[in-house]
C-alpha cells in the first residue's frame, strides 16, 4: 500500500476511535448527571431556589402574628367603606383571583394610579415594599394607598372614625390594642377628613389637620398605625403553597423518579437556561426568586405612562421622611435592624429609574408585567431580555444586562419554567371578607 494512503487509513481509524470514545464519554457524562441534565454543582445551585422558608419576623409590628389582628386586617382588606366612594377596597387592586394583583396595566381605584399594582402574595418576604421601596414594612405600605386620591381617597381620620363607629371593628380593635377614646366622636376635635399634605398647605384636609390639637393628631396617628398593622398581619398569611418546581427540587435531591416528573421537559430546559446561559439568577435568586433590591432594566416609553417615573430615587426619600417607618414613634422596634436600614439608607443618581425585582413565584397569575404594565405576557418579557431593544426612559440600563439572543424555543422553555413556579393559593377562607372582624372566640 502506498505510504500516503496508509497514513490516510491510519488517521481515519484514529478519528473513528476518537469519535467513538467521545460518544462514550458524553454518554457516561449524561449518565452521571442528575435527571440526565444537571451536574452536582448545578443541583446545588438549584437547591438554593427552594423551598420557600417560613415568613420572616416583623419586629416593627408587635401584632404581626396575632390571629385576632389578622382577622381584623382581613376584614378591612375587603372593606369598601374605606374609600371616598364606598366602592374601593385593597382587593380592588390586589385581586385574589388574579394572584393578588390586577389584570389591568395600571391600578384603578377612585382614579388611575401611575403604576401596575404589585402582588401582595408572598410580600412578607421582601425588605422593601412598593415598586420604588417607599415603605420598609407591610404596615407602612398600607398607609399611602388609603390616603392617595387616586386609590382609596380618604384620610387617616376617616379610617380612625370608621373603626370607632363600627361596633364590631371597635371591639376587635380594643381586644388587640388599648381602649379607643370617646372623644373620637367629637367632629370638631376629630374631623372626618383630616390628614397632613405638606405640599398642598391650602388643601381642606391639610388645614383641618393643622387645626387639630397636637395630642389629638398623635392619637389619630397611633390608632391609624395600629389599624395598618392589622392589615399587615393579614397580608403575612398570603403565601403561596408548594409549586411543581419545589417538588422537582426534592426529586433532584432525593433521586425520586416520581418527583422528577413534576415539571415538563421544556420547563427543565428552561431551568437550565435560568441558572446558566440566561443569567436570570443574578437578580431572581433565592427561594423568593428575587434579590429584594432595585434595578433599571432600560424600559422605554409607553403611551399609558404619562410621567417619567424616577422609581427608587424618589422612593428613598419617601421612606426616610415617613413618620411610620422603622425609626419612627409608631414602630415597635425603633432601634432594631429595620431601623438600621433606614439610618444608613442613601440616595444616589444610580437610583433613577430603578424598580424592585419582583418575585417570580406565581408570576403566571399576575399579568401584565413590570412596574408600568409594560408587557402583556411572559413571552413578551423574556423576548425583551433577549433583545433589550428599548431606549431607557429614565436613567441608564444596568450595565450587567446584555441581550441574551435567545431562540424561540429557548424563550418558550424559560416561560415553561416560570409557569412551574405557580403554587397553590392560600386557604380559600383567606380569599374573601369574613363575616365579622371578630374571631369566633370573641
URPE-V263838 format. One record per backbone hydrogen bond with DSSP energy under -0.5 kcal/mol. CO is the residue of the C=O (numbers start at 0). NH is the residue of the N-H. E is the energy in kcal/mol with one decimal. If there is no record, write none. Layout:
# URPE-V263838
<<CO:NH:E> <CO:NH:E>>
This chain:
# URPE-V263838
<<1:5:-2.8> <2:6:-2.2> <3:7:-1.9> <4:8:-2.4> <5:9:-2.4> <6:10:-2.6> <7:11:-2.5> <8:12:-2.2> <9:13:-2.3> <10:14:-2.6> <11:15:-2.3> <12:16:-2.7> <13:17:-2.9> <14:18:-2.7> <15:19:-2.5> <16:20:-2.5> <17:21:-2.6> <18:22:-2.6> <19:23:-2.1> <20:24:-2.8> <21:25:-3.1> <22:26:-2.4> <23:27:-2.3> <24:28:-2.9> <25:29:-2.6> <26:30:-2.1> <27:31:-2.0> <28:32:-0.9> <32:35:-1.8> <33:36:-2.1> <33:37:-2.2> <37:33:-2.7> <38:42:-2.5> <39:43:-2.0> <40:44:-1.9> <41:45:-2.7> <42:46:-2.2> <43:47:-0.6> <44:47:-1.1> <45:48:-2.1> <46:49:-1.1> <57:60:-2.1> <59:61:-0.5> <59:331:-1.5> <60:63:-1.7> <62:65:-1.7> <64:66:-0.5> <65:69:-2.3> <66:70:-2.1> <67:71:-2.3> <68:72:-2.8> <69:73:-2.5> <70:74:-2.0> <71:75:-2.1> <72:76:-2.2> <73:77:-1.1> <75:78:-1.4> <76:89:-0.9> <76:90:-1.4> <77:79:-0.9> <78:81:-1.4> <79:87:-0.7> <80:82:-1.1> <82:85:-0.8> <88:91:-1.5> <88:92:-0.5> <89:92:-1.0> <89:93:-1.7> <92:94:-0.5> <94:97:-2.1> <94:99:-2.4> <94:100:-0.8> <95:98:-0.9> <97:100:-1.1> <98:120:-0.6> <99:119:-1.1> <100:94:-2.3> <106:112:-2.7> <110:108:-2.7> <114:106:-2.0> <116:101:-0.6> <119:122:-1.6> <121:124:-1.6> <122:125:-2.0> <128:134:-1.3> <129:132:-1.1> <130:355:-2.6> <134:128:-2.6> <136:140:-2.0> <137:141:-1.3> <139:142:-1.4> <139:143:-0.8> <140:144:-0.7> <141:145:-0.9> <142:146:-1.2> <143:147:-1.1> <144:151:-2.2> <144:152:-0.6> <145:153:-2.4> <147:150:-1.6> <147:152:-1.9> <149:108:-0.8> <149:110:-2.2> <150:109:-2.2> <151:83:-2.7> <154:158:-1.7> <155:159:-2.4> <156:160:-2.7> <157:161:-2.1> <158:162:-2.1> <159:163:-2.2> <160:164:-2.6> <161:165:-1.4> <164:166:-0.8> <165:169:-3.0> <166:170:-2.2> <167:171:-2.6> <168:172:-3.0> <169:173:-2.5> <170:174:-1.6> <171:175:-0.8> <172:175:-1.1> <172:176:-3.2> <180:183:-1.7> <181:184:-1.8> <182:185:-2.4> <184:186:-0.8> <185:189:-2.8> <193:156:-1.2> <196:199:-2.6> <199:202:-2.1> <202:206:-2.6> <203:207:-2.4> <204:194:-1.4> <204:208:-1.7> <205:209:-2.6> <206:210:-1.6> <207:211:-0.6> <208:211:-1.0> <212:216:-2.3> <213:217:-2.1> <214:218:-2.0> <215:219:-2.4> <216:220:-2.5> <217:221:-2.4> <218:222:-2.4> <219:223:-3.0> <220:224:-2.6> <221:225:-2.0> <222:226:-2.5> <223:227:-2.4> <224:228:-1.9> <225:229:-1.3> <226:230:-1.6> <227:231:-2.1> <228:232:-1.8> <229:233:-1.8> <230:234:-2.4> <231:235:-1.9> <233:236:-1.9> <234:237:-1.5> <236:238:-1.9> <237:121:-3.4> <241:423:-0.7> <242:245:-0.6> <242:246:-1.5> <243:247:-2.1> <244:248:-2.3> <245:249:-1.8> <246:250:-1.9> <247:251:-2.4> <248:252:-2.2> <249:253:-2.0> <250:254:-1.9> <250:255:-1.0> <254:256:-0.8> <255:259:-1.8> <256:260:-0.5> <257:260:-1.1> <258:261:-1.8> <263:267:-2.1> <264:268:-2.2> <265:269:-2.3> <266:270:-2.4> <267:271:-2.0> <268:272:-1.9> <269:273:-2.7> <270:274:-2.2> <271:275:-0.6> <272:275:-0.5> <272:277:-1.9> <272:278:-0.7> <273:279:-0.7> <273:280:-1.1> <275:278:-1.4> <278:281:-1.6> <279:282:-1.5> <279:283:-2.8> <282:284:-1.2> <282:290:-1.6> <284:289:-1.8> <285:288:-2.0> <287:359:-0.8> <287:360:-0.7> <292:356:-2.6> <294:296:-0.7> <294:354:-2.5> <295:397:-2.7> <298:392:-2.1> <301:304:-1.6> <303:305:-0.8> <306:308:-1.1> <307:309:-0.5> <309:312:-1.5> <309:352:-1.8> <309:353:-0.6> <310:313:-1.3> <310:314:-1.9> <311:315:-2.4> <312:316:-0.6> <313:317:-2.0> <314:318:-2.4> <315:319:-1.8> <316:320:-2.1> <317:321:-1.1> <321:324:-1.3> <322:329:-0.7> <324:327:-1.6> <327:330:-1.3> <332:335:-2.0> <335:339:-1.7> <336:340:-1.6> <337:341:-1.2> <338:342:-2.4> <339:343:-2.0> <341:344:-1.2> <347:350:-2.0> <348:351:-1.6> <350:312:-1.0> <350:353:-1.9> <353:311:-2.4> <354:294:-2.3> <355:357:-0.6> <359:362:-1.9> <361:364:-1.8> <362:365:-1.4> <368:373:-0.9> <368:374:-1.4> <369:372:-1.8> <370:115:-3.1> <374:367:-0.6> <374:368:-2.9> <376:380:-1.5> <377:381:-2.5> <378:382:-2.2> <379:383:-1.9> <380:384:-1.8> <381:385:-1.7> <382:386:-1.4> <383:386:-0.6> <383:387:-4.2> <384:403:-1.5> <385:404:-2.2> <389:391:-0.5> <397:400:-1.4> <406:410:-2.3> <407:411:-2.3> <408:412:-2.4> <409:413:-2.3> <410:414:-2.0> <411:415:-2.3> <412:416:-2.2> <413:417:-2.3> <414:418:-2.0> <415:419:-1.0> <416:419:-0.9> <417:420:-1.4> <418:421:-1.3> <419:244:-2.3> <420:361:-1.1> <420:422:-0.8> <421:243:-0.6> <423:240:-3.6> <426:429:-2.5> <427:430:-1.5> <438:441:-1.3>>
